[in-house]
Amino acid sequence: MHYTGHCHCGAVTFAFESEPIQAGLRCKCSLCERKGATMTAFTVAPAVFKLTVTDDALAHYRFGDLTATHFFCKRCGIYPFHQPASQPDSYRINIGCLDQVNASDLPFEVYDGAALP
């Protein structure tokens, strides 16, 4: 399925291909707990992830072991995706930023990222 998404202001837009999204993932690390976002339960490979950024609006934040990269829009503050520590060369998508899916309607698993060293 073809998915499209964006931050709140539209300065960060993206698209990717994947199987239909039927469930999400929530993380309990100190950052994700505060974001409260439901992410894709799968990762998206860079080869199928198409990103467009207006005027250098995309920024990132790293903490802990500096492996995971959490991206956000510098204009509106929305977190659209991140590169997880477990697969730093791929992306997990904030389902709330997708045009084709309502994150509130999806079941989700909880990942205990807070238990990681």
KAQUI-V758521 format. One record per pair of residues at least 24 apart in sequence whose ideal C-beta (glycine too) atoms are under 7 Angstrom apart, sorted by the first residue. I is the first residue (numbers start at 1). J is the second residue. Records with the same first field share a line. If there is no record, write none. Layout:
I=J ; J
//
This chain:
3=98 ; 100
4=99
5=80 ; 93 ; 97 ; 98 ; 99
6=97
7=73 ; 76 ; 78 ; 80 ; 97
8=76 ; 78
9=73 ; 75 ; 76
11=53 ; 54 ; 55 ; 57 ; 73 ; 75
12=53 ; 57 ; 58 ; 73 ; 80
13=52
14=49 ; 50 ; 51 ; 80 ; 81
15=50
16=44 ; 48 ; 49 ; 50
17=48
18=42 ; 44
21=95 ; 101
23=106 ; 107 ; 108 ; 109
24=95 ; 103 ; 106 ; 108
25=108 ; 109 ; 111
26=108 ; 110
27=111 ; 113
28=110 ; 111 ; 112 ; 113 ; 114
29=113 ; 114
30=114
31=63 ; 70
32=113
35=79
37=79 ; 94 ; 96
38=95 ; 96 ; 103 ; 106 ; 108
39=92 ; 93 ; 94 ; 95
40=92 ; 93 ; 95
41=109
43=84 ; 87 ; 90 ; 91 ; 92
44=90 ; 91 ; 93
45=90
46=89 ; 90
49=91
//
